[in-house]
Amino acid sequence: MSKHLLIAAAVLALVQAAEARAQGGVQVFGIIDTYLDVSRGGEAKAERVQSGGISGSRLGFRASEDLGSGMKAVFLIESGINVDDGSLGQGGLTFGRQAWAGLSTRAGDLTFGRQYSPNFFTIVTYGLGGGLAWGNASNYFTDVSPLRVNNSVSYTSPTVKGFKARLLYGAGENTTQPGGHHIGDSSSGSLQYDNGRFSAGFAVQTRKTTTSNTERFFAGGASYQFDVAKVALLAQGRRDDVNLTENDALEIGVQIPVGPGFLLLDVGHTRHRNLQQADATALSVRYDYNLSKRTMLYAGAAHIRNQGQARFGINGNTGQALAMSPGADPRSVVAGMRHSF
């Protein structure tokens, strides 16, 4: 039996088990997000059906068991799906989006596995309309590779007087390089404060890439819900020990209720600290039209102005950007649909 057939059989068995045990707390959930993308930039152009404009398409299973005294056993496994061709996302990993288990208590949640870093939660909280979605400058400019951490231990505190803290440590488990057993280690922490219409948060993450280099990522943001719109600011930075890739980025988003949906206006700028003429500015507009609580249509247009050495493209959450030559300015128009279950 082929690998893909084995995976399909395993997923089917999990679905059947979840249905049989639905009253025991197992839940099947998912998102199907697909969109038509028309992109241009320099000499490059494409018309494509893509998967994951606003949200990555997925199939997942989660459950909790009440252990008494305010304690629960919890788990979640989540597989990314490319709707355009039916393949698995995240490089073909069976449960590449998330896979973790742990305990939920009154003192907080402690979980183990492949998990999102606290830095991720800060980015998606203050990047309006998805944070890492088509229409967000942070999505075009952010290196997302550190945001899922394998072999990790995570703690999330309860909310106390508006404050919530998150901590995570991931072991690189590098046993092949002498003196380099910490290569691949990652740690992250965040603090978020919510008070009525106002929210603010900050996160930091480190990742050791070699025996002599550690990357550091920073994200901070704030938002306020006015009567007529929600406005948010998100700032990010990246540093390392060898001055290899250092940059700063700033994004401002406005989300305006219009009819049964929201209009997103987004502008962002990134500055490369090590390379001249490698900055870029992105402008995006997107409208999300809610057909129901679970089904949404969306459409938008975006443009990036790249300096001579920059080659940023316009991508969805998992949908790919059109490859740009240095200095080319991409333009994109999309129309899509997202359904959750």
C-alpha positions in Angstrom: 0.0 0.0 0.0 1.4 3.4 -0.9 2.2 6.1 1.6 -0.7 8.3 0.5 -3.1 5.4 0.8 -1.9 4.7 4.3 -2.4 8.4 5.2 -5.9 8.4 3.7 -6.8 5.2 5.6 -5.4 6.6 8.9 -7.4 9.9 8.4 -10.6 7.9 7.6 -10.1 5.8 10.7 -9.7 8.9 12.8 -12.8 10.5 11.4 -14.8 7.3 12.1 -13.4 7.1 15.6 -14.2 10.8 16.2 -17.8 10.3 15.1 -18.2 7.3 17.3 -16.8 9.1 20.3 -18.4 12.5 19.6 -20.1 12.4 23.0 -16.8 11.8 24.6 -15.4 15.1 23.5 -13.6 14.4 20.2 -14.3 17.0 17.6 -13.6 17.0 13.9 -13.0 20.5 12.4 -11.6 22.1 9.4 -11.4 24.9 6.9 -11.6 24.8 3.1 -10.2 28.0 1.6 -9.6 28.4 -2.2 -9.2 31.4 -4.4 -8.5 32.6 -8.0 -5.4 34.7 -8.2 -4.4 36.9 -11.2 -0.9 38.2 -10.7 1.5 40.4 -12.7 5.0 41.6 -11.9 7.8 42.6 -14.3 7.9 39.9 -17.0 6.1 37.4 -14.8 2.4 36.7 -14.9 0.0 34.0 -13.9 -3.7 33.1 -13.5 -4.0 30.4 -10.8 -6.4 28.6 -8.6 -4.7 28.5 -5.1 -5.4 27.1 -1.7 -5.3 29.2 1.5 -5.9 32.8 0.8 -7.1 33.9 4.2 -6.7 30.7 6.2 -4.8 27.5 5.4 -7.1 24.7 4.4 -7.1 22.0 7.0 -8.6 18.9 8.7 -8.2 18.5 12.4 -9.2 16.6 15.5 -9.3 17.8 19.0 -10.6 16.5 22.3 -10.6 17.1 26.0 -11.3 14.8 29.0 -12.4 16.1 32.3 -10.0 14.8 35.0 -11.7 16.6 37.9 -10.6 19.5 40.1 -10.5 21.9 37.2 -8.0 19.8 35.2 -8.5 18.4 31.7 -6.4 16.3 29.3 -6.3 17.9 25.9 -4.9 17.1 22.4 -5.0 18.5 18.9 -3.7 17.2 15.6 -4.2 19.2 12.4 -3.3 18.4 8.8 -2.8 21.1 6.2 -4.5 20.4 2.8 -3.8 22.1 -0.6 -7.3 22.2 -2.1 -6.1 23.1 -5.5 -4.4 19.8 -6.1 -5.4 17.7 -3.0 -1.8 17.3 -1.7 -0.7 17.7 2.0 0.6 21.1 3.1 3.6 21.9 5.2 6.0 19.9 3.0 3.9 16.8 3.1 3.8 16.3 6.8 0.7 14.3 7.9 -0.1 16.6 10.7 2.1 19.5 9.7 0.0 22.4 11.1 -0.2 21.3 14.7 0.2 18.1 16.8 0.2 18.4 20.5 -1.2 17.0 23.8 -1.1 18.2 27.4 -3.0 19.4 30.4 -5.4 22.3 30.9 -5.7 23.6 34.5 -6.9 26.6 36.4 -3.2 27.6 36.6 -2.8 27.5 32.8 -2.2 25.1 30.0 0.9 22.9 29.5 1.3 21.2 26.2 3.9 19.2 24.3 4.5 18.7 20.5 4.6 20.7 17.3 3.1 24.1 18.2 2.8 27.7 17.3 5.2 30.0 19.0 4.0 33.0 21.2 5.4 35.2 18.5 2.9 33.8 16.0 -0.1 34.8 18.2 1.2 38.4 18.5 1.4 38.7 14.7 -2.0 37.3 14.0 -3.6 39.3 16.7 -2.5 42.7 15.5 -2.4 42.0 11.8 -6.1 42.5 11.1 -8.2 40.2 8.9 -6.0 37.2 9.6 -2.5 38.6 10.3 -0.8 36.1 8.0 -3.4 36.3 5.2 -3.7 37.6 1.7 -4.1 41.4 2.3 -1.7 41.7 5.2 1.7 43.3 4.6 3.1 41.2 7.5 2.2 38.1 5.5 4.3 39.3 2.5 7.3 40.4 4.6 7.4 37.8 7.5 9.7 34.8 7.6 7.1 32.2 8.9 9.6 29.4 9.3 10.2 30.0 13.1 6.5 30.2 13.9 5.9 26.5 14.2 8.2 24.8 16.6 8.8 21.0 16.8 9.7 19.1 20.0 8.3 22.0 22.0 6.9 22.6 25.5 4.4 25.4 25.8 2.8 27.2 28.7 -0.2 29.6 28.4 -1.3 31.4 31.5 -4.9 32.2 32.5 -6.0 35.7 31.9 -5.4 37.8 35.1 -6.7 41.4 35.2 -6.4 41.5 31.4 -2.9 40.0 31.1 -2.1 36.7 29.4 1.4 35.3 29.1 2.8 32.6 26.8 6.1 30.7 27.0 7.6 28.1 24.7 10.8 26.1 24.4 11.6 23.8 21.5 14.6 21.5 21.5 16.6 21.2 18.2 17.5 17.7 19.1 20.6 17.9 17.0 22.8 14.9 17.7 24.9 14.8 14.5 27.1 17.9 14.8 29.8 17.9 17.5 29.4 20.7 19.9 26.1 21.7 18.2 23.5 19.8 20.2 21.7 23.2 20.8 21.5 24.0 17.0 17.8 24.3 16.2 16.8 25.2 19.7 14.0 27.9 19.8 12.5 29.8 22.6 9.7 32.4 22.7 7.6 34.4 25.1 4.8 36.9 24.9 2.6 39.1 27.1 -0.7 40.5 26.0 -3.1 43.0 27.7 -6.7 43.4 26.8 -9.1 46.0 28.3 -12.4 46.5 26.6 -11.8 48.0 23.2 -8.0 48.2 23.6 -5.4 45.5 23.2 -1.6 45.5 23.2 1.1 42.8 23.1 4.7 42.1 22.6 6.7 38.9 21.8 10.2 37.8 21.4 11.6 34.6 19.8 15.1 33.2 19.4 16.4 30.4 17.1 19.9 29.0 17.2 21.0 28.3 13.6 24.7 27.5 14.0 27.2 27.2 16.8 28.1 30.9 16.4 24.7 32.5 15.4 21.4 33.0 17.1 18.5 34.7 15.3 16.2 37.0 17.3 12.6 37.9 16.3 10.5 40.7 17.8 6.9 41.6 17.4 4.7 44.2 19.1 1.3 45.6 18.4 -1.8 47.4 19.6 -5.4 47.8 18.4 -8.4 49.8 19.3 -12.0 49.2 18.4 -13.6 52.5 17.5 -17.3 52.8 16.8 -16.8 52.9 13.0 -13.7 50.8 12.6 -10.9 48.8 14.2 -7.4 50.1 13.8 -4.2 48.2 14.5 -0.5 48.7 14.4 2.1 45.8 14.1 5.8 46.3 14.3 8.4 43.5 13.7 12.2 43.2 13.8 14.8 40.5 13.1 18.4 40.4 14.3 21.3 37.9 14.4 24.8 37.6 15.6 26.5 37.7 12.2 24.6 40.6 10.6 23.3 38.2 7.9 19.5 39.0 7.7 18.4 41.9 9.8 15.2 43.9 9.0 12.3 45.9 10.4 8.7 46.0 9.3 5.7 48.1 10.2 2.0 47.5 9.3 -1.1 49.6 9.8 -4.5 48.0 9.3 -8.0 49.3 9.3 -11.1 47.0 9.4 -14.4 48.6 8.6 -17.8 46.9 8.9 -19.6 47.2 5.6 -22.9 45.3 5.1 -22.6 41.7 6.2 -18.8 41.8 6.1 -15.7 43.8 6.6 -13.5 46.0 4.4 -9.7 45.7 5.2 -7.4 48.5 4.3 -3.7 47.6 4.9 -0.4 49.3 4.3 3.1 48.1 5.4 6.8 48.8 4.9 9.9 46.7 5.4 13.5 47.9 5.7 16.5 45.7 5.2 19.3 46.7 7.5 22.1 44.9 5.7 21.4 45.5 2.1 20.9 48.7 0.2 17.9 49.3 -2.0 16.1 46.2 -0.6 13.1 47.9 1.1 9.5 47.5 0.0 6.1 49.0 0.6 2.8 47.1 0.3 -0.8 48.3 -0.2 -3.8 46.0 0.0 -7.5 46.2 0.1 -9.9 43.2 0.7 -13.6 42.8 1.3 -14.9 39.8 3.3 -18.6 39.0 2.6 -20.2 36.7 5.1 -22.8 34.4 3.5 -23.3 32.7 6.9 -21.5 32.0 10.1 -19.3 29.4 8.4 -19.1 30.5 4.8 -17.4 33.7 3.4 -16.6 35.1 0.0 -13.7 37.5 -0.3 -12.0 39.6 -3.0 -9.1 42.0 -3.0 -6.3 43.9 -4.9 -2.8 44.4 -3.7 0.4 46.0 -5.0 4.0 46.0 -3.7 6.6 48.6 -4.6 10.0 46.9 -4.4 13.3 48.8 -4.4 16.0 47.6 -6.8 17.3 44.7 -4.8 14.0 43.7 -3.2 11.9 40.8 -4.7 8.9 40.5 -2.4 5.7 38.9 -3.8 2.0 38.8 -2.8 1.1 35.5 -1.2 -1.9 34.1 0.6 -1.8 32.3 3.9 -0.5 29.2 2.1 -1.1 30.3 -1.5 2.2 31.0 -3.2 3.5 34.4 -4.4 4.5 34.9 -8.0 8.3 34.7 -8.2 9.7 38.2 -8.7 13.0 39.4 -10.2 14.8 42.0 -8.2 13.1 45.4 -8.4 9.9 44.1 -10.1 6.6 45.4 -8.6 4.0 42.7 -8.2 0.2 43.3 -8.5 -2.5 40.8 -7.6 -6.3 40.5 -7.8 -8.0 37.7 -6.0 -11.5 36.3 -5.5 -12.1 33.4 -3.1 -14.3 31.4 -0.7 -13.7 30.1 2.8 -15.9 27.5 4.5 -15.3 26.2 8.0 -16.8 23.2 9.7 
